[in-house]
């Protein structure tokens, strides 16, 4: 009886916050779903009515849709590859006992606290600027022409900027997993003659699998909604070369003032995010249970 009463009291205390969270999530989603089936343009407020799936069909048949979908998945995949690989290497590096280790860790984690538009502006003006950027100065120093990163390689540039922002997060999670590894295992393997690569492959990497899975799952959720970096740097261009689904929805809602079609795009993005999350959980979720 005591256990039943405690559980009931706990549920009653948690219920208000859960109800508030559900309202916070369900109301915007329900309104988005409602407007996605309606003709609703801010430039034509007198014209309203139900259009069924026409908004969805228009959005999916738009010239930029499939390119935006490809760019979105490319952005997610590219950032995951870079952050997981470099995060693992950096975690291995800063786990070594070196002087100033605490300061080094703070410097590595610091970029994660920079706001996305600020980080994108720093990279655009300080590093990638064709005249005054650091990369241009290095190119001229070697007698080469400066590279127009945001014009010639817009998607790769955005991937680089976003990877720089999320690398500290991946490094922190992977470093935490690395430090939980028993040093006795590594010492025993070293005494048995295992090389550094063998110790990494057969001991360290399997131990970090759960942490890598967490990094992939969490980053994927956030990377599917990347917007600020693209808006600050390329604005989806040149043309539609760096347009992603979130930016395409933004253009439809803010530039074209078409709330109905933008809402349909938002629902499509939600469905896409759930599909990606489902396959990730099926493919990687077993690592969390092991």
C-alpha positions as CSV (number, residue, x, y, z in Angstrom):
1,X,0.0,0.0,0.0
2,X,2.8,2.3,0.8
3,X,4.4,1.8,-2.6
4,X,1.1,2.2,-4.4
5,X,0.5,5.5,-2.5
6,X,4.0,6.8,-3.3
7,X,3.5,6.1,-7.0
8,X,0.1,7.7,-7.0
9,X,1.5,10.8,-5.2
10,X,4.4,11.0,-7.7
11,X,2.1,10.8,-10.7
12,X,-0.1,13.5,-9.3
13,X,2.8,15.8,-8.7
14,X,4.2,15.2,-12.2
15,X,0.8,15.4,-13.9
16,X,0.7,19.3,-14.2
17,X,4.1,19.5,-15.9
18,X,3.3,16.6,-18.2
19,X,0.0,18.3,-19.2
20,X,1.7,21.6,-19.8
21,X,4.3,19.9,-21.9
22,X,1.7,18.1,-24.0
23,X,-0.2,21.4,-24.5
24,X,3.0,23.1,-25.5
25,X,3.7,20.4,-28.1
26,X,0.2,19.5,-29.4
27,X,-1.3,22.9,-29.9
28,X,1.3,24.2,-32.3
29,X,1.4,20.9,-34.1
30,X,-2.4,20.8,-34.4
31,X,-2.5,24.4,-35.7
32,X,0.2,23.6,-38.3
33,X,-1.8,20.5,-39.4
34,X,-5.0,22.6,-39.6
35,X,-3.5,25.4,-41.8
36,X,-1.7,22.8,-44.0
37,X,-5.1,21.9,-45.4
38,X,-6.2,25.5,-46.0
39,X,-5.6,28.2,-48.5
40,X,-4.0,30.9,-46.2
41,X,-1.8,33.6,-47.7
42,X,-1.1,36.8,-45.8
43,X,-1.2,38.8,-49.0
44,X,-4.7,37.6,-49.7
45,X,-6.5,37.6,-46.3
46,X,-9.9,37.7,-48.0
47,X,-9.4,34.3,-49.7
48,X,-9.7,31.3,-47.4
49,X,-11.0,27.8,-47.7
50,X,-10.1,24.1,-47.6
51,X,-7.7,22.9,-50.3
52,X,-7.2,19.3,-49.0
53,X,-3.8,17.9,-50.0
54,X,-3.1,20.6,-52.6
55,X,-0.6,22.3,-50.4
56,X,1.3,19.1,-49.8
57,X,1.3,18.3,-53.5
58,X,2.5,21.8,-54.4
59,X,5.3,21.6,-51.8
60,X,6.5,18.1,-52.9
61,X,6.3,19.1,-56.6
62,X,8.2,22.4,-56.1
63,X,11.4,22.6,-58.1
64,X,13.6,22.9,-55.0
65,X,12.0,20.2,-52.8
66,X,14.0,17.2,-53.8
67,X,17.3,19.2,-53.8
68,X,16.4,20.6,-50.4
69,X,15.7,17.1,-49.1
70,X,19.0,15.9,-50.5
71,X,20.8,18.9,-49.0
72,X,19.2,18.3,-45.6
73,X,20.3,14.6,-45.5
74,X,23.8,15.6,-46.8
75,X,24.1,18.2,-44.1
76,X,23.1,15.7,-41.4
77,X,25.4,12.9,-42.7
78,X,28.4,15.2,-43.3
79,X,28.3,16.7,-39.9
80,X,27.8,13.3,-38.2
81,X,30.8,11.9,-39.9
82,X,33.1,14.8,-39.1
83,X,32.0,15.2,-35.5
84,X,32.1,11.5,-34.6
85,X,35.6,10.9,-36.2
86,X,37.2,14.1,-35.0
87,X,35.4,14.0,-31.6
88,X,36.9,10.5,-31.0
89,X,40.4,11.6,-32.0
90,X,40.2,14.8,-29.9
91,X,38.8,12.8,-26.9
92,X,41.7,10.4,-27.2
93,X,44.1,13.3,-27.3
94,X,42.8,15.4,-24.4
95,X,42.5,12.2,-22.2
96,X,46.2,12.1,-22.1
97,X,47.9,13.6,-19.0
98,X,49.3,16.8,-20.3
99,X,50.0,20.2,-18.6
100,X,47.1,22.6,-18.8
101,X,44.6,19.8,-19.5
102,X,41.7,21.6,-17.8
103,X,42.2,24.8,-19.9
104,X,42.5,22.8,-23.1
105,X,39.2,21.1,-22.4
106,X,37.5,24.4,-21.8
107,X,38.9,25.8,-25.1
108,X,37.6,22.8,-27.0
109,X,34.1,22.9,-25.5
110,X,33.8,26.7,-25.8
111,X,32.5,26.8,-29.5
112,X,29.3,24.9,-28.4
113,X,28.2,27.9,-26.4
114,X,28.4,30.3,-29.4
115,X,25.0,31.1,-30.9
116,X,24.6,29.6,-34.4
117,X,24.2,33.0,-36.3
118,X,27.2,34.4,-34.4
119,X,29.3,31.4,-35.2
120,X,28.3,31.5,-38.9
121,X,29.1,35.2,-39.1
122,X,32.5,34.7,-37.6
123,X,33.3,32.0,-40.1
124,X,32.0,34.0,-43.0
125,X,33.8,37.2,-42.2
126,X,36.9,36.0,-40.3
127,X,37.8,32.9,-42.2
128,X,35.9,32.6,-45.5
129,X,35.8,36.2,-46.7
130,X,37.3,36.3,-50.2
131,X,39.3,39.5,-49.6
132,X,39.8,39.8,-45.8
133,X,39.4,36.2,-44.7
134,X,42.2,34.2,-43.1
135,X,41.9,31.4,-45.7
136,X,42.3,34.0,-48.5
137,X,45.4,35.4,-46.8
138,X,46.9,31.9,-46.6
139,X,46.1,31.2,-50.3
140,X,47.7,34.5,-51.4
141,X,50.7,33.7,-49.3
142,X,51.2,30.5,-51.4
143,X,50.6,32.5,-54.6
144,X,47.2,30.9,-55.3
145,X,43.8,32.5,-55.9
146,X,41.5,32.8,-52.9
147,X,38.7,30.2,-52.8
148,X,35.2,31.5,-52.8
149,X,33.9,29.0,-50.3
150,X,30.3,30.3,-49.9
151,X,29.9,30.6,-53.7
152,X,31.8,27.6,-55.1
153,X,31.3,25.2,-52.2
154,X,28.2,26.5,-50.3
155,X,27.0,23.1,-48.9
156,X,30.5,22.0,-47.8
157,X,31.0,25.4,-46.2
158,X,27.8,25.1,-44.2
159,X,28.7,21.5,-43.1
160,X,32.1,22.8,-41.9
161,X,30.6,25.6,-39.9
162,X,27.9,23.4,-38.3
163,X,30.6,20.7,-37.6
164,X,32.7,23.3,-35.8
165,X,29.7,24.1,-33.6
166,X,28.7,20.5,-32.7
167,X,32.2,19.1,-32.4
168,X,32.6,20.1,-28.7
169,X,29.3,18.3,-27.9
170,X,30.5,15.1,-29.5
171,X,33.9,15.4,-27.9
172,X,32.5,15.9,-24.4
173,X,30.2,12.9,-24.6
174,X,32.9,10.7,-26.1
175,X,35.5,11.9,-23.6
176,X,33.1,11.0,-20.7
177,X,32.7,7.5,-22.1
178,X,36.5,7.2,-22.6
179,X,37.2,8.1,-19.0
180,X,34.8,5.5,-17.8
181,X,37.0,2.8,-19.3
182,X,39.1,0.8,-16.8
183,X,42.8,1.5,-17.2
184,X,43.5,-2.0,-16.0
185,X,42.1,-3.4,-19.3
186,X,44.4,-1.2,-21.4
187,X,47.4,-2.0,-19.2
188,X,46.7,-5.7,-19.4
189,X,46.4,-5.5,-23.2
190,X,49.7,-3.5,-23.4
191,X,51.5,-6.1,-21.3
192,X,50.2,-8.8,-23.6
193,X,51.9,-7.0,-26.5
194,X,48.8,-5.4,-28.1
195,X,49.6,-2.4,-30.3
196,X,48.0,1.0,-29.8
197,X,45.8,0.4,-32.9
198,X,44.7,-3.0,-31.6
199,X,43.9,-1.5,-28.2
200,X,41.8,1.1,-29.8
201,X,40.0,-1.3,-32.2
202,X,39.2,-4.1,-29.8
203,X,38.9,-2.3,-26.4
204,X,38.4,1.4,-26.7
205,X,36.1,1.6,-29.7
206,X,33.6,-1.1,-28.5
207,X,33.5,0.6,-25.1
208,X,32.6,3.9,-26.8
209,X,29.9,2.5,-29.0
210,X,27.0,3.5,-26.7
211,X,28.4,7.1,-26.5
212,X,28.7,7.3,-30.3
213,X,25.1,6.1,-30.6
214,X,23.9,8.8,-28.2
215,X,25.9,11.5,-30.2
216,X,24.4,10.3,-33.5
217,X,20.8,10.2,-32.2
218,X,20.9,13.6,-30.4
219,X,22.7,15.4,-33.2
220,X,20.5,14.1,-35.9
221,X,17.4,15.5,-34.1
222,X,18.9,19.0,-34.0
223,X,20.7,18.9,-37.4
224,X,17.4,18.2,-39.2
225,X,16.3,21.7,-38.2
226,X,19.5,23.7,-39.0
227,X,18.5,27.2,-40.2
228,X,20.5,30.0,-38.6
229,X,23.8,29.1,-40.2
230,X,22.3,29.0,-43.7
231,X,20.4,32.2,-43.3
232,X,23.5,34.0,-42.0
233,X,25.9,32.8,-44.7
234,X,24.4,31.5,-48.0
235,X,20.7,32.2,-47.7
236,X,20.1,29.0,-49.5
237,X,22.2,29.9,-52.5
238,X,23.8,30.3,-54.9
239,X,20.4,29.5,-56.5
240,X,19.2,26.6,-54.4
241,X,22.6,24.9,-53.9
242,X,22.4,25.1,-50.1
243,X,18.6,25.2,-49.5
244,X,17.4,22.7,-46.9
245,X,13.9,21.8,-45.9
246,X,13.8,24.3,-42.9
247,X,15.1,27.1,-45.1
248,X,12.6,26.2,-47.9
249,X,9.8,26.4,-45.3
250,X,11.1,29.7,-44.1
251,X,11.1,31.2,-47.6
252,X,7.5,30.0,-48.2
253,X,6.2,31.4,-44.9
254,X,8.2,34.6,-44.5
255,X,9.1,35.6,-48.1
256,X,6.1,34.3,-50.0
257,X,3.7,34.8,-47.1
258,X,2.0,31.5,-47.8
259,X,1.2,30.0,-44.5
260,X,-0.7,27.1,-45.9
261,X,2.1,25.7,-48.0
262,X,4.7,26.5,-45.4
263,X,2.6,24.5,-42.8
264,X,2.4,21.6,-45.3
265,X,6.2,21.7,-45.6
266,X,6.5,21.7,-41.8
267,X,4.3,18.6,-41.5
268,X,6.5,16.9,-44.2
269,X,9.6,17.9,-42.2
270,X,8.1,16.4,-39.0
271,X,7.3,13.1,-40.9
272,X,10.8,13.0,-42.3
273,X,12.3,13.5,-38.9
274,X,10.2,10.7,-37.4
275,X,11.2,8.4,-40.3
276,X,14.9,9.1,-39.8
277,X,14.5,8.7,-36.0
278,X,12.7,5.4,-36.4
279,X,15.4,3.9,-38.6
280,X,18.2,5.3,-36.4
281,X,16.5,3.7,-33.3
282,X,16.2,0.4,-35.1
283,X,19.7,0.5,-36.4
284,X,21.5,2.0,-33.4
285,X,19.1,1.5,-30.5
286,X,20.3,-2.0,-29.8
287,X,23.6,-0.4,-28.7
288,X,21.8,1.4,-25.9
289,X,20.4,-1.9,-24.6
290,X,23.6,-3.8,-24.7
